[in-house]
Amino acid sequence: MILTFDIGGTATKIALFDTNHSLIKTDIIDYHEALIESAILKQLIKEKIALFQSNFVITALSFATCGVVNANGTISGLSAILNYEGFNWKKELSCYNLPISVENDANCSLVAENQYGSAQGYQNIITMVLGTGIGGALMINGKLLNGLNGEFGCFLASNHVNEPYQNLSQVASPRNVEKRLNDLLASQGEQQKLENYFQAYDKQLEPQKEFAYLDEMLFNLAKTIVNISFTITPEIFLIGGGISANQIFMKHLQKYVTRIYADLGMPLTFSLKAATFKNEANLHGAYFLALNNKTPLQVELYNSLETNV
């Protein structure tokens, strides 16, 4: 059985699959809204591995992780995990003598959707994953682009030259927008989930000051999608992360993208869709990597691989 981990900014999700892609068991390591240090996370993951090994025969470990992953599995770049630069799960967990796969989380999301989900049969795919931050991945002519490609959250989102620079993750990630809205309405005792704000936004029975934040979020995401599509023309543009399960959010994001293209007088040539696996795509992608024993920069023509599922 393959034990997979999705290492995120607020929690690490865990899923155990058999080699027929059947989900056997899930678990989670919750950071309780605090930043976590890599050494502490490693210890917690080792405890989970021991727990699973006491009940199941584990044949491989596979990690979908934030950060950039090189060919040896070493992690670099921006990350929500403290002291994560230079960390290597293959080396840190070598004591288990198990095959270990490590890949960027957004890349894993794209792989899952290409093999099992909304992007099956497509060769040119862009995925944008919305969560604590914003990540992304690209597949061109069936080839997954590794490295720094797809770091959409780092795109500059400032509108004026004299403004402090802000990136797309800061102004449009679900977590940051939800926090800004709750801070805005704190005096009223409001503490809601982003999906609740979108429900009110969809009805718009009367103007609300929080709607401006949601309009800004939607516009910044749509603007980025349009800009990316003019650089690399996809057949399909997938939105991943938990918020992609929110049909109201997806409806209004589609409206913004369609409106921008119409205003530009350009045809919209790609499909914008929610990822099939929503917030679980990274785990399914990690499973696929382990099943096919692939490492970063070796994973290319996914559509030509014969899988065991």
N, C-alpha and C positions, 0 to 999 in steps of 0.2 A: 504494500500500500504506500501511497505517496502523501507525505505530510507537507502541506503548503502554508506559507505565511505571507500576509499582506501587511508590510510595515508602513504605517501612516503616521501623521503628525499628532493624532490624538489617541490612537489605539493600534494594536496589531491584531488583525483577524487571522484565524487559523481554520483550516479545513483539511479533512482527511478524505482522500478519494481512493477507490480501488482502480485497477487498470482498465476497467470498463467505463470510467468516468462517472461512476455512481458516487454520490456524496454520502459518506458514512457518518461523519461526526464533525461538528464545528465547535469552536471555542474563541475566546477573545482575551487579550491583555489590555485592560483599560488604563490609560495614564491619568485619569481623573482630572482632566483639563490642565495638567501641568506638562512642561517640557520634560522629556526623559533623556537620561544620559545613556550612551551606547553600551557601556559596561553593565549597567543595571538591566537594560533591555536584554542583553545577552544572557544574563543569569536567569531572568524570567522565562526566556524562550527555552533554555536548557531544562528548566523545571517542567515546562509543558511537554517537551520531547520525552522526558522521563515518564510523565503521566501517560502519554499515548503509547509508549513502548511497553508499559505494564499491561496494556490491554490488547494491543495490536502488533502485528509484525510490520515494521516500517522498513521499506526498501529504498526510499529516497527522500531527500529534503529539497524543497524548492522555495525560493524567496522572490516575491515582488516587492521592490523597495523604492522609496523616494531616493533621489540623487541620481547621478550619472554612474553607470556601472561599466568598467572596462573589461577587456577580454579575459582578465584573470579573476574577475569578480570583485575588484577593489572599487570602493565607492568614493566619489568626489562630488564637488558642486554644492549648490544650495540644498539644505535639508532642514527639516524640523526636529531632527534628532541631534542632541548635543554630542560633540566630539565624534562625529560620524565620518569626517573626512579621513580617508585612508583605511577605513574599516573594511574587513574582508570576512564575510560569513564562512567562506570555504575554509579559511585558515582557522578561524575561531572555533569552528565546530568539527574540525578534522578528527577529533577524538572518537567520533561515532563510526568512522570508517564506512560512511555511506556516500553515494553520489549526491552532490549538492549543486543545484542550479541557482543562479542569481541573475536577475534582470530588472531593469527599471520598471516601475509599476505601470506607467502609461503604456509602455511597450507590451507588457503582459496583457493589458486590457485590449489592445488592438489585436493581439494574437488570438485571444479568446473569441473575440467577435468575428474574426476572419475564419476561424476554424469551426465555431459552433453557433455563432449568433447572427447579428444583423448584417454583417459584412461578408457573409459567405458568397464566394463566387466573384468578388471584386478584386481587382489588381491595384487600384489606386485609391488609397483610403487615408483619411485624416481623422484622428481621434482627439478630442479635447476632454480631459477629465477634470471635473469640478468638485472640489472638496475643501480641505483646509487651505490649500493653495490651488493653483491651476497648472496642470501638466498636459502633455500631449505626445502624440506619436504619429509617424508617417510611414506609409508603405507605398512605394512607387514601383510599378511594373512587377509587383509581387515580392519586392525586396524591402525588408524592414530597415529603416535608417537608424542606426544606433548612435551613441555618443550624445552630444549636446543638442541634437535635432529634437524639435518638439517642445522646447522649454517656453511654451506660450505665456506662462505666468510671468515671465521676465520682460515681456513686451512693455514698453513705456506707454503709460496711459494719461500722462499729464497733458492738459489742454493749452496751457499758457507758458511762455518761456520763463517767466519769473516765479512760477509755482515750484514748490519742492517736487522733485521727481517722485512719482508713484508708479508702480508697475501694475499689471493687470490683476495679479493675485490680490494686491492690496485693495483695489477698488471694486473687484467683481467676483471674488471667490465667495461661495455660499456662506462659509464660516465668517468671513470678515463683514459681509453685508448684514448678516444676522446680528452680529455684535454691534455694528453701527446703529441698526434699528433699535435694538434693545437699550443701547446707551441713550439714544434720542428720546425714548419714551419711558426712561427709568423713573422720571418724576411722577408719571402716571401709574407706576407699579406694573408696567407692561413688561413681560418676559415671555416671548413667544418663539416658536420655531419659524423658520423662514417660510415653510409651506403655508402656515396660517396667514402670514402677511400676503402671500400670493393669492390666497383665497379671497381676501378682502379686495386686493388689487383687481382681480378678475371681475368682481361685481361692480366696483367703483360707484356705489350708490351716492356717495358724496365725496368731494375732494378730501384727501388726507395728506398730511405733510410727508408721511413715510413713502407715499407713492413715488415721489421724486427720486428716492434712493433706488427703488426697483427699476424705474425707467433708466436711470444712469447705469445700473448693472446690466440690464438687457441691451442697451445701446453699445456699451463697451464690449460686451461679448459678441454681439452681432457685427460690430465694426471689425473686430479681430478676425472673425470667421470670414468676412468678405475680403479683407486684406490678404489673408492666407490663401484663399481660393484664387486670387489673382496671381499669386506667386507659384503655387503648385495646384493645378486643377484636379480636384478629386472626382471620383465617380460618386462617392458617398462621404459625408462628413458626420461622424458619430459624436454624440455628447454622452459622456459617461459620468460616473459618480452618483451618489444617492439622489441628488436633485433631478437627475434625468428620469426618475420614476414619476415625477410630478408632471402630470399632463398639462396643467395650467401653465407652468413655467415653459414647457416645450412649445406650447401653442403660441405664447407671446414672443418667445425667441424666434420662432419661425416667421412671425409677422414682421419683426424688426429686420430680419435678414431679407425677406421678400421686399419690404419697403425700400431698403437701401439700394437693392439692385434695380428696382423700378425707378427710383429717383435718378440713378446713374444712367438709365436707359440701356441697361445691359441685361441679357437673358440669364436667368438662374439655371445653370446646367447640371447641378448636382443635387442629390437628395440629402436633406438634413434629418437625421433620425436619432432617437434615443437608443443607447446600447441595450442589447437584450439582457445582459447580466447585471445592469445597473451598478450597484455598489459591490457586487461580488465578482466582477469581471477579472480583476487582478489575480484572484485565487485560481480561477479556471485557466487563465493564461499561464500561471506558474505550474499548474498541473501538466499542461501540454508540453512545456519546456522540459520538465523532468521526464515525461513519458518518452520523449524523443531524444533525451540526453543532449540538449543543445546548450551552448553558452553564448554570451553576447558576441556579436560580430561574426558568428558562424550561422546564425539564423537568417536565412535569406528567402528562398522560394517556398514559403509555407504552403502555397496552393498545390505544389507538386509533391508534397510529402504524403506518404501513405501512413495513416495512423492506425492504432489498434482499437479505435473506438467506433 
